[in-house]
Amino acid sequence: MRIIMGGTGHVGSAAADALLRRGEPVTVLTRHADKAARWRAKGAQATVVDARDAGSLHSAFRSGRRALVVNPPGDPAGDTDAAEHQTVEKILAALEDSGLEKVVAISTYGAQPGERIGDLGTLWGLEVGLGRLDVPAAVMRGAYYLTNWDAPLSVAGASGVLPSMLPADLVTPMVAPADLGSAAAERLLSPVDDVDLEYVEGPERYTPADVASAASDRFGRRIQLSVTPAEGLEEAFLELGFSSASAASYAGMTRRTTARTELPDQPRRAHTSLHQYVDAALVGR
């Protein structure tokens, strides 16, 4: 049995679907009973579990042989760093003495130690914590999610302006989360000793200017890129409804990413290109 955290998100759902297509037994963990019912209709088992409850999470892990670990995002209206550090601690506690033979964990390009740097810091904590456990853990660092452009693309369709928190010319590895999930499914089926750190990104690297160009092609009109200056990041996140704590964390993460983008030499190359993603994301708009 493969246990899938985040089964109702982009990465986890893609991993679960990929495993089901291969006839593999899957248990999807979700906080929502209605979403659990949908997975049962697909042929998976589903368990309602809150990632903040280490006890129930531990019980769920003990029901399987391998697990995909995805740290759920915190609510930006609260304190995302505090919430995500808490769930990392609960996940690590639940994995202790779980009996699992292998864990596959989703992390991020640029994961590093630090405070108020969003996923870069919280997922670094997950990586370090997994390294202290007895269960073999394969860490998969995913590039900048193409889904991060969904809301800006909607704005671009209505206004002709694509907002970006990243500089126009910043070369950025990007990946469709569904591709990352499919790659994670493969690691869940690979040998137990396949635990090397792996990077996953799309077929090419892009810049925010490339995203604006792809949007222009899709909309059939020029889309202008509007970049938020580094000193205005906190205010920009506040305007999106983030709390002051979350705005500080996301601004810190953005500045770290801009200052030093991780560019691995030999990543796993996924198949979804920027243009393919933008075309699919904007169908019907």
N, C-alpha and C positions, 0 to 999 in steps of 0.2 A: 504494500500500500504506500502510495506517495501522498504526503500531506502538503497542501498548498496554502500558505498564508497569502493574503492579498488576492484571493480568488475573485473578488468583485472589482479589482483594479485592472489597469491595462496589462501589466506584466504578469500578474498571477493568473488572470483569466486566460491569457494566451498560452501560458505554460500548461494549465489544466486542459484546455482544448486540445493542445498538441498531444498530450498524454492519452486523452480519451480516444483520439483518432487512431492511436496505436494499440488500442485495446487494453491499456494499462489501468489498474485500479487506482482511483483518485478519491481523496477526501479533501473537500474545499472548506476552509475555515472562513467564516464571515460573522460580522456583528449583527447582521440583519436577517431575520427569519424568512422574509419574503424572497430575498436573494438566494437563500439556501434552497428554497423550493424549486427555483429555476435550475439550479445545478442538479438536483435530484431528477428533474425531468430530462436532463441530458445524459443521465446514466451514472453520475458521480454520487458518492456519498457527500453529505454536507453536515457540518457541525457549527452551531452558533457559539462563537467564542469571542470574548473581548481580549485583545492583546494586552490590556492592562491587568488581566487576571492571570498571574503566573500559574496558579493551580490548575485551572481549566485548560490552559494552554499546554501545560505539562501532560495532562491526561490525553489530550488530542495527539501530541507527539508520540506518546507511548503506544498509540494504536497503529503506527506505521513503521516502515523500515527506513524511509528517506523523507526529507522535508525541504521545501522551498521556504526560505525565511525572507520576508519583505517587511521592513519597518513601516508602519502606517504613517502617513503625513499628519502632522498636528494641525489643528484649526488655526488659521492665520488671525482670527479674531481674538485668540488667546495668546499664549506664549508657546510658539512652535518648538523652540529649543528645549524648554523644560518638558513639554509633553513627549517629544521624540526621544530624549534621553531616558525618560521614565520607561517608555515601551522597550527600548533597547535593553535596559536592566531586566525587565520582566521576561523578555524573550530569552536572554542568556540564562536566567534562573530556571526557566522552563526546560531548557535543553539539557541541564545537568541531570545525569542519571535517567535520561529519557529512553535509553536503549536503541536510539537511532544508529544506523551504521554509516550514515553520511548526511551532511547538510549542504545545501546550495544556498548561498546568501547573495542578495542583490545589494550592491553598493554603488558608488558613483566615481566618475573621473574626478581627480583632484582631492579625494578624501585625505584629510590631514588633521593633526591636532590643532585645537584652537577653540576659543569661546566666541559665541555669537557669529558663527559662520555657517549656520544652517546645516544642510545635509552633509557638507564637507566635514564637519566636526562630529555630528551624531553618528554618521555611518563609519567614520574612522573608529569611534568607540565600539561599534558593532564588530568591525574587523579585528580589533585588538582583543575584545572579549572572546570571540570565537577561537582565536589562537590559543587561549588559555584552557579551552575545554578538551576533553578526551575524544569527542566525536570528530571525525575528519570533516573539514569544512572547505568547500570550494567557493571562493569569493569571486563574484562577477561584477566588475565595475562597468556600469552603463554610461554612455556618453550623454550629452545634453539631450533631454527628451524632445522630440519633435512636437509632442503634444503641448509643450510650453508655448508654442506659437498659435495654438487654437484660438485663444481669446484675442490676441493681437490681429490675427487674420480676419476675425469677425469685425473688428474695428476698421480694418483696412477696407473691407467690402462696403462698409457704410460711409466711410469718410474719405477714402483714398489715401489715408496715412497709416503706415504700419509702425506702431510704437515698439521700441526695443530698449531693454535695459543694458544691452551689450553694445560695444562700439561697432560701427558699421563695417570696419575692415578686420574684425577679430576672427581669425581662422578658428573654427569651433567644431570639434567632432560632434556629430548629432546622430541619434538613433531613434527609430520608431519603437516605442515600448513593446509593441506586439512582437517585434523581431527579437528583442531582448528576452521576452518570455519564452519564445520558441527555443532560443539558445539555452535557456535555463532548463527546459524540459530535457534537452539532450544531455546536459550534465547530470540530471537526476537519473538518467539511464546508463551513464558511463561507469567504468569500474570504480570501486571504492577509493582507490588510490589516485584517481584523477581529481586532484585538489589544488592544482596550480592556480595562482591569481590570473584571471583572464579579463581582458578589456573587450568591450563589444561596441561597435559603432557602425554607421551606414557605409555605403560603398565609396563615398567621397567625403571630404571635409568642406564645410561651407562657412560663409560669413552672414551676418544679418543682412548685408546688402544683397547677397544671393537669395535670401528669403523674400525680400522685397521684389526682386526680379522675377522669381517664380510666381509670386502673387500677381504681378503685372501680367504675366503670360496667362494666368488662369482667369483673371477678371477681364482681360482684353483692354486694359487701360493702364496708364502709368500709376504705380503705387509709390508714393514717396516714403522714405524711411525717416522716422523721427527718433533720435537717440536721446535718452535721458542722460544728462551729464552726471558724473560720479558724485558730485556734491549734492545732487538733487534726488538721489536714490531713495533715501528715507521718506521724503515727502511724497514721492511717486507711489511708494508702497502704501503709505497712509491713505492716499487718495483712492486706492483700490480696496480699502476696508480693512487693512491690516492693523493690528494693535501696534503700539509703539515698540514693544519688545520684539514682535515678529518682524516689523519693518527694519529694525536694527539688524536682526539676524540675516534677513534676505539681502539687505544692502551689503553686509559684511561678506556674505557668500559671493555676491556679484563682484565685489571689488577684488576678492582673492582670485576668482576665476579670470577676471580681466588681467590681473597682474601676472598670472602664471597659469596658462591653460595646459593641462596635461596632454601630451601628444605621444602616445606609445608607438614604438616602432612596428610592432607586429600584432595589431588588434585582430580579433575575429571580425570579419566584414559581413554585416547583414545585407539584405538585398534591397530594402526599400529606400529609394532615392528621395531627395528633397522634393523634386517635382512630382513624383508619384504620391508622396504623402500630401502635399498641398492640394493636388487635384482631388484626391479622395476626401480630404477634410472639408473641401468646399463644395462637394456635390450637393446640389439643391439650393445653393445660396446665390 
